[in-house]
């Protein structure tokens, strides 16, 4: 039971960190194409 809970917590923490990394990468990609004050033509 304890091992199962620890494995779940570790997996969840890894997924959370991976999600944050993807979020930052996507934001940088969007900033590259759509800069502040820029217009899409």
C-alpha positions in Angstrom: 0.0 0.0 0.0 2.7 2.5 0.9 4.8 1.6 -2.1 1.8 2.1 -4.4 1.1 5.5 -2.8 4.8 6.6 -3.2 4.8 5.5 -6.8 1.7 7.5 -7.5 3.1 10.6 -5.9 6.4 10.3 -7.8 4.6 9.8 -11.1 2.3 12.8 -10.4 5.3 15.0 -9.5 7.1 14.0 -12.7 4.0 14.8 -14.8 3.6 18.2 -13.1 7.2 19.2 -13.8 6.9 18.0 -17.4 3.7 20.0 -17.8 5.4 23.1 -16.5 8.3 22.6 -18.9 5.9 22.2 -21.9 4.0 25.3 -20.8 7.1 27.4 -20.9 8.3 25.9 -24.2 4.9 26.6 -25.8 4.8 30.2 -24.4 8.3 30.9 -25.9 7.2 29.5 -29.3 4.1 31.7 -29.3 6.2 34.8 -28.3 8.5 34.1 -31.2 5.6 34.3 -33.7 3.4 36.8 -32.0 5.5 39.5 -30.4 3.8 42.3 -28.3 2.4 44.9 -30.6 2.9 42.8 -33.7 0.2 42.1 -36.1 -0.5 39.0 -38.2 -0.9 39.8 -41.8 
